């Protein structure tokens, strides 16, 4: 699984004119599921997301996690993280998992983040979403579970 984590002061997702998820201080996590991903990938990604020390302490050092600061996570499914533009001009998405299992793993990721004590808001799986955010820092990191296993 892949995620783009962005430290935010505000983020929200809108589907068909309705806000489906909104957070203040916390993380916006764009989450993609690949064809080879399993439950262990979703759990690892959730632990990394919650435990990543991306927030500053009293000495202005990034020593605090989203859990430490009482923040929330706006999780948005994004299969385009598995887009491949190495050949041609139109991206191939053959490395992205099929939607039914991808939804299960995305929901497992969200459930695991909640189980670790962090509130999760989401978009709508497979919907066209408008995402807006204020990236604080900016702080943006990439996570990829395939680099581990």
C-alpha positions in Angstrom: 0.0 0.0 0.0 1.1 3.5 -0.6 0.2 6.7 1.2 1.0 10.4 0.7 0.9 11.9 4.2 0.5 15.7 4.5 0.6 17.5 7.8 -2.4 19.9 7.7 -4.0 22.7 9.7 -7.3 21.9 7.8 -8.4 19.5 5.2 -11.8 18.5 3.7 -13.3 16.3 1.0 -16.4 17.2 -0.9 -18.5 14.7 -2.9 -21.4 16.1 -5.0 -21.4 19.3 -3.0 -21.5 17.6 0.4 -18.6 17.6 2.8 -18.0 13.9 3.6 -14.9 14.4 5.8 -13.1 17.3 7.4 -10.3 17.6 9.9 -8.4 20.5 11.6 -4.9 19.8 12.8 -3.8 16.4 11.7 -2.9 14.5 8.5 -4.4 14.1 5.1 -3.6 10.6 3.9 -4.0 9.8 0.3 -4.1 6.0 0.3 -3.6 3.6 -2.7 -3.9 -0.2 -2.7 -1.7 -2.3 -5.0 -2.4 -5.7 -6.5 -0.1 -7.5 -4.1 -1.2 -5.8 -0.9 -2.5 -7.8 2.1 -4.0 -7.1 5.5 -0.4 -6.8 6.9 0.2 -3.8 4.5 -2.9 -2.0 5.8 -1.9 -2.5 9.4 1.7 -1.4 8.8 0.6 1.7 7.0 -1.9 2.6 9.8 0.9 2.2 12.4 3.3 4.3 10.4 0.6 7.0 9.8 -0.3 7.3 13.5 3.3 6.9 14.8 5.1 9.2 12.4 6.6 12.2 14.2 5.5 15.0 11.9 4.4 17.6 14.4 6.8 20.0 16.2 7.4 20.0 20.0 8.2 23.0 22.2 11.7 23.1 20.7 10.4 23.2 17.1 11.6 19.7 16.4 9.4 17.1 14.7 9.0 14.8 17.7 5.2 14.5 18.0 2.8 12.2 16.2 -0.8 12.9 15.2 -1.8 10.9 18.2 0.4 13.0 20.5 -1.1 16.3 19.4 -4.7 15.0 19.5 -5.0 15.4 15.7 -7.2 13.6 13.2 -6.7 11.8 9.9 -8.6 12.6 6.7 -8.1 9.3 4.7 -8.9 9.4 1.0 -8.7 6.4 -1.3 -6.6 7.2 -4.3 -5.9 4.4 -6.8 -3.9 6.9 -9.0 -1.0 6.4 -6.6 -0.4 3.3 -8.6 -0.5 5.1 -11.9 2.5 4.4 -14.2 3.6 6.9 -16.8 6.8 5.3 -17.9 5.3 4.4 -21.3 3.2 6.7 -23.3 1.2 9.7 -22.1 -1.8 8.0 -20.6 -1.2 6.4 -17.2 -1.6 2.7 -16.7 -3.3 1.6 -13.5 -2.6 -2.2 -13.8 -0.7 -2.1 -10.5 -3.8 -0.9 -8.6 -5.9 -3.5 -6.9 -9.4 -4.3 -8.1 -12.0 -2.2 -6.3 -13.7 -4.8 -4.0 -10.6 -5.9 -2.3 -9.1 -2.4 -2.4 -12.1 -1.1 -0.5 -11.6 -3.8 2.2 -8.0 -2.9 2.7 -8.6 0.8 2.7 -11.3 0.3 5.3 -9.0 -1.9 7.3 -6.4 0.9 7.2 -9.0 3.3 8.6 -10.2 0.9 11.3 -6.6 0.3 12.4 -5.9 4.1 12.7 -9.1 4.4 14.8 -8.0 1.4 17.0 -4.8 3.3 17.6 -6.8 6.1 19.1 -7.0 8.6 16.2 -10.2 9.9 14.7 -10.6 9.2 11.0 -12.7 11.1 8.5 -13.0 9.8 4.9 -14.1 10.6 1.4 -16.3 8.2 -0.6 -14.7 5.2 -2.1 -14.6 5.4 -6.0 -16.4 8.7 -6.0 -15.2 11.9 -7.7 -13.9 13.9 -4.8 -12.8 17.5 -4.4 -10.1 17.7 -1.8 -8.8 20.9 -0.3 -6.2 21.3 2.4 -3.7 23.6 4.0 -0.4 21.8 4.1 1.5 23.0 7.2 5.2 23.3 6.7 4.9 22.1 4.0 5.4 18.5 5.3 4.7 15.8 2.8 6.0 12.2 3.0 5.6 9.0 1.0 5.0 5.6 2.5 5.1 2.4 0.5 4.7 -1.0 2.2 6.2 -2.8 -0.7 9.6 -1.4 0.2 9.5 -3.5 3.4 8.2 -6.9 2.5 
